[in-house]
Amino acid sequence: MKRLLLLIALLAFSSFGSISYAQKITVPCPSPLNDITDCPDTGCGKVDPHLNRQKNIRSLNGESEPMTIQQIRKLPDPVKGFKVGNTREKIQALGEGKKIVVVANAIAVRPGSKESCNCGLTTVANTDNHIVLVDRVLRIKSGETAKETLHRRELNSITAEFSPHVRLDHANLTRTNRLASNRVQWSTKGEDYRRIVFRL
């Protein structure tokens, strides 16, 4: 399962995985730290500031470019020669920061957790929402449990993240807070039409 970041209602892909680490830095947390409005774009604690700044971009200018889930899944992951903590040139060469639009089926919405990009805050309003997206919903197999169905479908998914910094400027995105806090899942039982189509 690949992960990408939603920046406004359109999508700029980012955050490719890697098992290699460069040097992270320590950014002091602000005081007071009451909510996400107090949190800098670098986040705080032991951080990769380059990644966190990318996660916390609130909007992008220019036209969006259509892209499919399969095109995203075919991007290299991990990226050769890239280490967490490096500057982002190798990732940008693959398209990070480009504004794209994706039409997909959402099969689950989940709450995020505390992260350095969110300054370790933990409430729903101050953490990411994760939306699991697929381009097609596999049929339920006879005798398959809901958990097994969801797992099989997630093998071909990507995950979009709505960051709380982004939601500050895009009020409609706060609607995903309720879905995430309830851990909404579609297409895990019953008929295959139990899903939502998203244009992101």
C-alpha positions in Angstrom: 0.0 0.0 0.0 1.5 3.3 -1.0 0.8 6.5 0.9 0.4 10.0 -0.5 -0.7 13.4 0.8 -3.7 15.4 -0.1 -3.0 19.1 -0.4 -6.4 20.9 -0.7 -9.0 19.0 -2.6 -6.5 18.2 -5.2 -3.5 16.0 -4.6 0.2 16.5 -4.6 2.0 13.2 -4.1 4.7 12.9 -1.6 6.2 10.7 1.2 7.7 7.8 -0.6 8.9 5.0 1.8 12.5 4.3 2.4 14.4 2.0 4.7 17.5 4.2 4.7 17.9 7.1 7.1 20.0 10.2 7.0 20.3 12.7 9.8 17.2 14.0 11.4 17.3 17.2 13.4 15.7 18.3 16.6 13.3 21.2 16.4 12.1 22.5 19.8 8.4 22.4 20.3 6.7 25.8 20.7 5.2 27.0 24.0 2.3 27.2 24.3 1.4 24.3 22.0 -2.4 24.1 22.3 -3.4 23.1 18.7 -2.2 22.8 15.2 -2.1 26.6 14.7 0.8 26.7 17.1 2.8 24.0 15.2 5.4 25.2 12.7 5.5 23.7 9.2 8.7 21.8 10.2 6.8 20.2 13.1 8.8 19.6 16.2 10.8 17.0 18.1 13.2 14.8 16.1 12.1 15.5 12.6 12.8 15.3 8.9 12.0 19.0 8.3 12.0 18.6 4.5 9.3 16.0 4.5 7.3 17.8 7.2 7.3 21.1 5.1 6.0 19.1 2.2 3.3 17.5 4.2 2.2 20.9 5.5 1.8 22.7 2.2 -1.7 24.2 2.3 -2.3 24.9 -1.3 -0.7 24.8 -4.8 -1.0 27.1 -7.8 -1.6 26.0 -11.4 -3.6 23.4 -13.1 -3.9 19.9 -11.8 -2.9 16.9 -14.0 -4.9 13.7 -14.1 -3.3 10.6 -12.7 -4.5 7.1 -12.0 -3.9 5.0 -8.9 -2.0 2.5 -11.0 0.4 5.2 -12.2 1.0 6.2 -8.6 1.6 2.6 -7.6 4.2 2.2 -10.3 6.4 4.9 -8.9 9.6 3.5 -7.3 9.3 2.9 -3.6 11.8 3.1 -2.0 13.6 5.6 -4.2 17.2 4.6 -5.0 19.8 6.7 -3.3 17.3 8.6 -1.2 17.4 8.6 2.6 14.9 9.9 5.1 16.2 13.3 6.1 17.8 14.1 2.7 16.6 17.1 0.7 13.9 16.2 -1.7 15.5 16.5 -5.2 15.3 12.8 -6.0 11.7 12.6 -5.0 10.8 15.9 -6.8 12.3 14.4 -10.0 9.6 11.7 -9.8 6.9 14.4 -9.4 6.6 15.3 -5.7 4.9 18.7 -5.4 3.1 18.3 -8.7 -0.7 19.0 -8.4 -2.7 16.1 -9.7 -6.3 14.9 -9.6 -7.4 11.3 -9.0 -10.8 9.6 -9.2 -11.0 6.6 -6.9 -13.2 4.5 -4.7 -12.8 5.0 -1.0 -13.0 1.8 1.0 -12.0 3.1 4.5 -11.3 6.2 6.4 -9.1 6.1 9.5 -7.7 8.6 12.0 -4.0 9.4 12.1 -1.9 9.5 15.2 0.6 11.9 16.7 3.5 12.7 14.4 6.4 15.1 14.4 4.7 17.1 11.5 1.7 17.7 13.8 4.0 18.5 16.8 2.9 15.3 18.6 -0.7 16.6 19.0 -3.3 13.8 19.4 -6.8 15.0 19.0 -8.8 14.4 15.8 -8.7 18.0 14.8 -4.9 18.1 15.1 -4.0 14.8 13.3 -4.2 13.4 9.8 -7.1 11.6 8.3 -6.2 8.6 6.1 -8.5 7.6 3.2 -7.8 4.2 1.6 -8.4 4.5 -2.2 -8.7 1.9 -4.9 -9.4 2.1 -8.6 -11.7 -0.9 -8.6 -13.3 -2.8 -5.8 -12.7 -6.5 -5.8 -15.7 -8.7 -5.4 -16.4 -10.4 -2.0 -15.4 -14.0 -2.1 -17.7 -16.7 -0.7 -16.9 -17.4 2.9 -14.5 -14.5 3.2 -14.6 -12.4 6.4 -14.9 -8.6 6.3 -11.4 -8.3 7.5 -10.1 -10.6 4.8 -11.9 -8.7 2.1 -10.6 -5.4 3.3 -7.0 -6.7 3.5 -7.2 -8.1 0.0 -8.5 -4.9 -1.4 -5.9 -2.8 0.4 -3.1 -4.7 -1.3 -3.9 -2.7 -4.4 -4.6 0.6 -2.7 -3.0 3.9 -2.0 -3.7 6.0 1.1 -4.4 9.7 0.9 -3.7 11.9 4.0 -5.5 15.1 4.9 -3.1 17.0 7.1 -4.6 19.3 9.8 -2.5 22.2 8.5 -4.3 21.8 5.1 -7.7 21.6 6.8 -7.1 25.1 8.4 -7.6 26.7 4.9 -10.1 24.2 3.5 -13.1 23.9 5.8 -14.8 21.2 3.7 -12.0 18.8 4.5 -13.0 18.8 8.2 -15.9 16.6 7.2 -13.4 13.7 7.1 -12.8 14.2 10.8 -16.1 12.6 11.6 -15.5 9.7 9.2 -12.0 9.1 10.6 -13.0 9.2 14.2 -15.6 6.5 13.5 -13.2 4.5 11.4 -15.7 4.2 8.6 -15.2 1.3 6.2 -17.1 0.5 3.0 -17.3 -2.6 0.9 -16.4 -5.0 3.8 -19.8 -6.7 3.9 -22.9 -6.8 1.8 -23.0 -5.7 -1.8 -20.1 -4.2 -3.7 -21.9 -0.9 -4.1 -21.1 0.0 -0.5 -18.3 2.5 -1.2 -17.9 6.2 -2.0 -16.4 7.6 -5.2 -13.9 10.4 -4.5 -12.5 13.0 -6.9 -9.3 14.2 -5.2 
